[in-house]
Amino acid sequence: MPKGNFTFINAGIGGDTANGGAGRFKTHVLDEKPTCVTINFGMNDGGYGAFNANKQKVFLEKTDAMLKMATNAGVRVALLSPNAVDRRNKTNGKLYVETQKEFYGPLQDLAAKHKVSFVDQYAITRAATDKMEADDPMAKVAKPYYDGFHTSPPGGMLMAHAILTGLHAPALVSEAVIDLPNKKVDAKGCKIGEVPFEPEKGLSFTRTDESLPMPIQKDWLPMLPYTNELKDLNYYGLTVKGLKAGDYNVSIDGVVVGKFSAKQLAEGVNLGNVTVGPVWEQGNKVLQAITAKNRIVHTRFRGVIMNGDQYWATPQGQKRKPEELKKRMDEIDAAQADIYKLATPVARKFEIKPAP
């Protein structure tokens, strides 16, 4: 979304609990003056064993405290339950995945109490991993978590899909519908140049989008059957009606990005799931720039805010800390501005021709 205006700051700490989060919520979160916050604790709180009512009591009390602090500060909040562990490759997964269900059960009521959004990431990812277990019981192909609960890149995509669709993120990147028999073009989120309605010669037109699809990485592909093929999050659509039966290559700026039948094209295809071509390459550069920006966020948080660099714990460092935090935040803002420039779509030449 090149016209977006988002700045993301991660204040998560591996192994943390709601108790730890509540204790640092003001200094690590509210002091950054956020407009929106996601709160996602509970994986470690449950203890990876049988259900423990005392642990749940602490978890709920501390989550309630964070919600109260955030809403009192006028911050929009989305409360999330954690992802379900994958019992296929976690030794105590069969036990803990059921503990999780009971442990996180009251979160929805807690969100309602504070009138904040709630996404049951546990339920969504549990349904997905249950289906994976039926399709791939030994986790040979579909493996969202390295050891059943630590997130792998495919698991990151699975969790992002659960959270973003739960928060009603827009499904559509853009869509072009070309109706050859009726000589009509319908465009959403993009502009289509002149279309020569001569299907026997193939089809060629320019397309300028308002935003870019998320660049799907090849190791994410096993997650597509469990994330609705990203039709509800990353739909970069192309529909061509009226082509003669047969297979067709779709190319963008001269690069073939996929082969589809006339029937598939008439029904609509999601080019957001391709892993080649100039649109994907542009999106991948954006992804790489986001990763680089996130390293600045990480070193600012771990090194300065958390005093990972011991200098910032000294009297002199403490005196300089506000200035240093602002300097690094300026670097983050500059990097984010560059990301939006990279994300600006350009006119692309689309061609649909019979496959040889």
C-alpha positions in Angstrom: 0.0 0.0 0.0 2.3 2.8 -1.2 -0.1 5.5 0.1 -0.2 3.9 3.5 1.0 5.6 6.6 2.0 2.8 9.0 5.0 2.5 11.3 5.5 -0.8 13.0 7.4 -1.3 16.2 7.9 -4.8 17.7 8.2 -4.9 21.5 7.9 -8.7 21.8 10.4 -10.7 23.8 10.9 -14.4 23.2 9.8 -16.5 26.2 7.9 -13.7 27.8 4.6 -14.0 29.6 1.6 -11.7 30.3 3.2 -11.0 33.7 6.3 -9.7 32.1 4.4 -7.8 29.5 2.3 -6.0 32.0 5.4 -5.0 34.0 7.0 -3.4 31.0 3.9 -2.3 29.1 4.2 1.4 29.9 8.0 1.8 29.2 8.1 -0.6 26.2 4.8 0.1 24.6 2.8 3.2 25.8 5.9 5.4 26.0 6.2 5.0 22.2 2.9 6.8 21.8 1.3 4.1 19.6 -2.1 4.6 18.0 -2.8 0.8 17.8 -1.4 -2.2 19.7 -1.7 -5.9 19.4 -1.4 -7.9 22.6 -0.5 -11.6 22.1 0.7 -13.5 25.2 -0.2 -17.0 26.4 2.1 -19.5 24.7 4.5 -19.6 27.6 2.0 -18.7 30.3 0.3 -22.1 29.9 3.5 -23.9 30.9 3.4 -26.5 28.0 1.7 -29.1 30.2 -1.6 -29.9 31.8 -4.1 -27.1 32.5 -3.2 -25.1 35.6 -5.9 -22.8 37.0 -3.5 -20.7 39.0 -1.4 -19.9 35.9 -4.5 -19.0 34.0 -5.6 -16.7 36.8 -2.3 -14.7 36.6 -2.4 -14.7 32.8 -5.9 -13.2 32.7 -5.2 -10.7 35.5 -2.1 -9.4 33.7 -3.8 -9.4 30.3 -6.7 -7.4 31.8 -4.1 -5.0 33.3 -2.5 -4.4 29.9 -5.9 -3.9 28.2 -6.9 -1.4 30.9 -3.6 0.6 30.5 -4.0 0.7 26.7 -7.6 1.7 26.7 -7.0 4.4 29.3 -4.3 5.8 27.1 -6.8 6.0 24.2 -5.0 3.3 22.2 -6.9 1.0 19.8 -6.2 -2.6 20.8 -6.5 -6.0 19.1 -6.2 -8.9 21.6 -5.0 -12.1 20.1 -4.9 -15.7 21.4 -1.6 -17.5 20.5 -1.3 -20.0 17.6 -2.1 -23.6 18.4 1.0 -25.8 18.7 1.4 -28.5 16.0 1.1 -31.8 17.8 2.7 -33.7 14.9 6.2 -32.7 15.8 6.0 -31.5 19.4 6.6 -34.2 22.0 3.9 -32.9 24.4 1.8 -31.4 21.7 -1.2 -33.6 22.1 -1.5 -32.5 25.7 -0.7 -28.9 25.3 -2.9 -28.1 22.3 -5.9 -29.1 24.4 -4.6 -27.1 27.4 -4.3 -24.1 25.1 -8.0 -24.3 24.2 -9.1 -24.1 27.9 -6.4 -21.7 28.9 -7.3 -19.0 26.3 -11.0 -19.6 26.5 -11.8 -16.5 28.6 -9.9 -14.1 26.3 -12.9 -13.3 24.1 -14.9 -12.2 27.1 -12.0 -10.1 28.3 -11.9 -8.4 24.9 -15.6 -7.7 25.1 -15.2 -6.3 28.6 -12.8 -3.7 27.3 -14.6 -3.3 24.0 -11.5 -4.1 21.9 -11.1 -6.3 18.9 -10.3 -10.0 19.4 -8.8 -12.6 17.0 -8.9 -16.2 18.1 -5.6 -17.1 16.4 -5.6 -20.4 18.3 -8.9 -21.6 16.8 -7.9 -20.6 13.3 -4.5 -22.2 13.3 -5.8 -25.2 15.2 -8.3 -25.8 12.4 -5.4 -25.5 9.9 -3.0 -27.8 11.6 -5.7 -30.4 12.2 -6.2 -30.4 8.4 -2.5 -30.6 7.9 -2.4 -33.6 10.2 -5.0 -35.4 8.1 -3.2 -34.5 4.8 0.4 -34.8 6.0 0.6 -36.7 9.2 4.4 -36.8 9.4 4.8 -33.1 8.6 6.9 -33.8 5.6 5.6 -30.9 3.5 3.3 -28.6 5.5 5.5 -27.6 8.5 4.5 -24.2 10.0 6.6 -24.5 13.1 10.2 -25.9 13.4 9.6 -28.0 16.5 5.8 -27.7 16.8 5.7 -24.2 18.3 8.7 -22.1 17.3 7.6 -20.3 14.1 9.1 -21.1 10.7 8.7 -18.7 7.7 5.7 -20.8 6.5 4.2 -20.6 10.0 4.7 -16.8 9.9 2.5 -16.6 6.8 -0.1 -18.9 8.4 -0.2 -16.8 11.5 -0.3 -13.5 9.5 -3.2 -14.8 7.5 -5.1 -15.7 10.7 -4.5 -12.4 12.3 -5.0 -10.1 9.3 -8.2 -11.8 8.1 -9.4 -11.7 11.7 -8.8 -8.0 11.8 -10.7 -7.6 8.4 -7.7 -6.5 6.4 -8.7 -5.9 2.7 -8.7 -9.0 0.6 -8.2 -7.3 -2.7 -4.9 -6.1 -4.1 -6.5 -5.3 -7.5 -8.5 -7.1 -10.1 -8.9 -6.9 -13.9 -11.8 -8.5 -15.6 -11.8 -8.6 -19.4 -15.0 -9.8 -21.2 -14.0 -10.4 -24.8 -17.4 -11.4 -26.2 -19.0 -8.2 -24.8 -16.0 -6.0 -25.2 -16.0 -4.9 -21.6 -13.3 -4.2 -19.0 -13.9 -4.0 -15.3 -11.0 -2.8 -13.1 -10.8 -2.6 -9.3 -7.7 -1.1 -7.7 -6.0 -0.7 -11.0 -6.2 1.1 -14.4 -6.3 -0.9 -17.6 -5.0 0.6 -20.9 -6.7 0.1 -24.3 -7.7 -3.6 -24.9 -7.7 -4.9 -28.5 -10.7 -7.2 -28.5 -9.1 -9.6 -31.0 -8.6 -12.9 -29.0 -7.4 -14.8 -32.0 -4.2 -12.7 -31.9 -3.8 -13.1 -28.2 -4.4 -10.3 -25.7 -2.1 -7.5 -24.7 -2.8 -4.5 -22.4 -1.1 -2.3 -19.8 -2.1 -2.5 -16.2 -1.2 0.0 -13.5 -2.1 -1.1 -10.0 -2.7 1.1 -6.9 -0.8 -1.4 -4.6 1.3 -4.5 -4.8 0.6 -8.1 -3.9 2.6 -9.7 -1.0 5.6 -11.5 -2.6 4.9 -15.2 -1.8 8.1 -17.0 -1.0 8.5 -20.5 -2.3 8.8 -22.1 1.1 5.4 -20.6 2.0 3.6 -22.5 -0.8 2.7 -25.5 1.3 0.6 -23.2 3.5 -1.7 -22.0 0.6 -4.2 -24.9 0.9 -4.6 -24.0 4.6 -5.0 -20.2 4.1 -7.8 -20.2 1.5 -5.1 -19.8 -1.3 -4.9 -16.2 0.1 -8.0 -15.3 -1.8 -9.1 -13.4 1.3 -5.9 -11.5 1.8 -3.7 -11.3 -1.3 -6.0 -11.4 -4.3 -4.3 -10.0 -7.4 -6.9 -11.1 -9.9 -7.0 -11.6 -13.6 -10.1 -12.8 -15.4 -10.4 -13.2 -19.1 -13.7 -14.4 -20.5 -14.3 -15.7 -24.0 -11.0 -17.3 -24.9 -11.0 -20.4 -27.1 -10.5 -23.6 -25.2 -6.8 -24.4 -24.5 -3.9 -23.4 -22.4 -2.5 -19.9 -22.2 0.7 -18.3 -20.9 0.3 -15.1 -18.9 3.3 -12.9 -19.1 4.1 -9.6 -17.4 6.7 -7.3 -19.1 7.7 -10.3 -21.2 8.2 -12.7 -18.3 5.8 -15.7 -18.2 4.4 -15.9 -14.7 1.9 -18.8 -15.2 0.1 -21.1 -17.5 -3.7 -21.4 -17.2 -6.5 -23.0 -19.1 -9.2 -20.8 -20.8 -11.6 -22.2 -18.2 -9.4 -21.1 -15.3 -8.9 -17.6 -16.8 -12.7 -17.3 -17.3 -13.2 -18.1 -13.6 -10.4 -15.8 -12.5 -6.9 -16.6 -11.3 -4.9 -15.1 -8.4 -1.6 -13.9 -9.7 -0.8 -12.9 -6.1 0.4 -16.5 -5.6 3.0 -16.6 -8.3 6.7 -16.5 -7.3 8.3 -15.1 -10.5 8.0 -12.0 -12.7 8.5 -8.2 -12.3 5.6 -7.6 -10.0 6.8 -10.3 -7.6 10.4 -9.0 -7.9 9.3 -5.5 -7.0 7.3 -6.8 -4.0 10.3 -8.9 -2.9 12.5 -5.8 -2.9 9.9 -4.2 -0.6 10.0 -7.3 1.6 13.8 -7.1 1.8 13.6 -3.4 2.7 11.1 -4.2 5.5 13.4 -6.8 6.9 16.3 -4.3 6.9 14.1 -1.7 8.6 13.1 -4.2 11.2 16.7 -4.7 12.1 16.9 -1.0 13.0 13.7 -1.5 15.1 15.3 -4.6 16.8 18.6 -2.9 17.7 16.8 0.2 19.0 14.6 -1.9 21.3 17.1 -4.5 22.4 20.2 -2.4 22.5 19.0 1.0 23.7 15.5 0.6 25.4 16.5 -2.7 27.1 20.1 -1.7 27.7 21.5 -4.6 25.8 24.4 -2.3 25.1 25.5 -1.7 28.6 26.5 1.9 27.8 22.8 2.9 27.9 22.5 1.7 31.5 25.3 4.1 32.7 24.5 7.6 34.0 26.0 9.2 30.8 24.0 6.7 28.6 20.8 7.4 30.5 21.2 11.1 30.0 21.7 10.6 26.2 19.1 7.9 25.8 16.1 10.1 24.8 18.2 11.7 22.1 19.5 8.4 20.8 16.0 6.9 20.8 14.7 9.8 18.7 17.7 9.5 16.3 17.0 5.9 15.7 13.3 6.5 15.3 14.1 9.0 12.7 16.1 6.3 10.9 13.1 4.0 11.1 10.8 6.7 9.7 13.2 7.3 6.8 13.5 3.6 6.1 9.7 3.3 6.1 9.4 6.2 3.7 11.8 4.5 1.3 9.7 1.3 1.6 6.7 3.2 0.4 8.6 4.6 -2.5 9.7 1.0 -3.4 6.1 -0.1 -3.2 4.8 2.4 -5.8 3.5 0.3 -8.7 4.4 1.1 -12.3 2.6 0.4 -15.6 3.1 -3.2 -16.6 2.5 -4.9 -20.0 0.3 -8.0 -19.6 0.0 -10.6 -22.4 -2.1 -13.7 -22.6 -1.1 -15.9 -25.5 -1.8 -19.6 -26.4 0.8 -21.8 -24.7 3.1 -23.6 -27.3 
